[in-house]
Amino acid sequence: MGKLGGVAYGTYANYESGKRFPDAECLAKLYAAGVDVLYVISGVRNTANLTNVDSVLLEQFHRLDERAQRATMAMMQTYNSSV
């Protein structure tokens, strides 16, 4: 995420811990990379542009534990690389 936002690892770690907050330039870069900036700022997901299928998929993904999320992401990346 730090790379996407154009900031160093330590800077982004400070964002995650609440010691600092991302500036507009960082947020703009995250947005351009497809990050839900509303969620980054407020913890509320922006679902305005999601289809019903997208919403259900996202909800189910967030119910997975971290290990299952990583496995799901790896599976999707492998699939996308093969098509």
C-alpha positions as a LaTeX table, in Angstrom:
\begin{tabular}{lrrr}
\hline
Residue & $x$ (\AA) & $y$ (\AA) & $z$ (\AA) \\
\hline
Met1 & 0.00 & 0.00 & 0.00 \\
Gly2 & 2.85 & 2.35 & 0.75 \\
Lys3 & 4.22 & 1.85 & $-2.76$ \\
Leu4 & 0.78 & 2.49 & $-4.26$ \\
Gly5 & 0.50 & 5.71 & $-2.27$ \\
Gly6 & 4.03 & 6.78 & $-3.10$ \\
Val7 & 5.24 & 6.73 & 0.51 \\
Ala8 & 7.91 & 4.79 & 2.39 \\
Tyr9 & 7.09 & 1.66 & 4.36 \\
Gly10 & 7.60 & 3.44 & 7.69 \\
Thr11 & 5.32 & 6.28 & 6.67 \\
Tyr12 & 2.55 & 3.88 & 5.73 \\
Ala13 & 3.10 & 1.94 & 8.95 \\
Asn14 & 2.45 & 5.21 & 10.80 \\
Tyr15 & $-0.81$ & 5.58 & 8.87 \\
Glu16 & $-1.87$ & 2.08 & 9.88 \\
Ser17 & $-1.05$ & 2.71 & 13.54 \\
Gly18 & $-2.85$ & 6.06 & 13.60 \\
Lys19 & 0.32 & 8.05 & 14.34 \\
Arg20 & $-0.01$ & 9.93 & 11.05 \\
Phe21 & $-2.61$ & 10.37 & 8.35 \\
Pro22 & $-2.15$ & 10.22 & 4.57 \\
Asp23 & $-2.09$ & 13.53 & 2.72 \\
Ala24 & $-4.17$ & 14.34 & $-0.35$ \\
Glu25 & $-1.39$ & 13.33 & $-2.76$ \\
Cys26 & $-1.11$ & 9.88 & $-1.20$ \\
Leu27 & $-4.89$ & 9.43 & $-1.19$ \\
Ala28 & $-5.09$ & 10.49 & $-4.84$ \\
Lys29 & $-2.47$ & 7.90 & $-5.79$ \\
Leu30 & $-4.29$ & 5.21 & $-3.83$ \\
Tyr31 & $-7.56$ & 6.17 & $-5.52$ \\
Ala32 & $-5.90$ & 6.00 & $-8.95$ \\
Ala33 & $-4.74$ & 2.48 & $-8.08$ \\
Gly34 & $-8.32$ & 1.44 & $-7.30$ \\
Val35 & $-8.24$ & 1.70 & $-3.51$ \\
Asp36 & $-11.49$ & 2.61 & $-1.74$ \\
Val37 & $-10.26$ & 5.90 & $-0.28$ \\
Leu38 & $-13.53$ & 6.48 & 1.58 \\
Tyr39 & $-12.80$ & 3.27 & 3.50 \\
Val40 & $-9.21$ & 4.35 & 4.19 \\
Ile41 & $-10.44$ & 7.63 & 5.66 \\
Ser42 & $-13.64$ & 6.60 & 7.43 \\
Gly43 & $-13.80$ & 2.81 & 7.66 \\
Val44 & $-17.01$ & 2.90 & 5.60 \\
Arg45 & $-16.91$ & 1.05 & 2.30 \\
Asn46 & $-18.00$ & 2.87 & $-0.86$ \\
Thr47 & $-20.38$ & 0.42 & $-2.52$ \\
Ala48 & $-22.05$ & 2.87 & $-4.91$ \\
Asn49 & $-20.40$ & 1.41 & $-8.01$ \\
Leu50 & $-20.65$ & $-2.27$ & $-7.06$ \\
Thr51 & $-23.06$ & $-4.65$ & $-8.73$ \\
Asn52 & $-25.04$ & $-7.05$ & $-6.54$ \\
Val53 & $-22.62$ & $-9.84$ & $-7.47$ \\
Asp54 & $-19.65$ & $-7.62$ & $-6.54$ \\
Ser55 & $-21.21$ & $-6.79$ & $-3.18$ \\
Val56 & $-21.91$ & $-10.43$ & $-2.32$ \\
Leu57 & $-18.43$ & $-11.50$ & $-3.39$ \\
Leu58 & $-16.78$ & $-8.75$ & $-1.35$ \\
Glu59 & $-18.91$ & $-9.54$ & 1.70 \\
Gln60 & $-18.02$ & $-13.23$ & 1.50 \\
Phe61 & $-14.32$ & $-12.44$ & 1.01 \\
His62 & $-14.27$ & $-10.28$ & 4.14 \\
Arg63 & $-15.78$ & $-13.12$ & 6.16 \\
Leu64 & $-12.76$ & $-15.31$ & 5.37 \\
Asp65 & $-9.86$ & $-15.44$ & 7.79 \\
Glu66 & $-6.55$ & $-13.94$ & 6.66 \\
Arg67 & $-5.14$ & $-17.29$ & 5.51 \\
Ala68 & $-8.17$ & $-18.01$ & 3.34 \\
Gln69 & $-8.07$ & $-14.47$ & 1.89 \\
Arg70 & $-4.41$ & $-14.94$ & 0.90 \\
Ala71 & $-5.23$ & $-18.31$ & $-0.69$ \\
Thr72 & $-8.15$ & $-16.79$ & $-2.59$ \\
Met73 & $-6.00$ & $-13.93$ & $-3.86$ \\
Ala74 & $-3.26$ & $-16.35$ & $-4.95$ \\
Met75 & $-5.81$ & $-18.48$ & $-6.79$ \\
Met76 & $-7.23$ & $-15.44$ & $-8.61$ \\
Gln77 & $-3.76$ & $-14.17$ & $-9.54$ \\
Thr78 & $-2.83$ & $-17.61$ & $-10.89$ \\
Tyr79 & $-6.05$ & $-17.77$ & $-12.89$ \\
Asn80 & $-5.62$ & $-14.25$ & $-14.28$ \\
Ser81 & $-2.05$ & $-15.06$ & $-15.33$ \\
Ser82 & $-3.19$ & $-18.11$ & $-17.27$ \\
Val83 & $-5.95$ & $-16.45$ & $-19.34$ \\
\hline
\end{tabular}
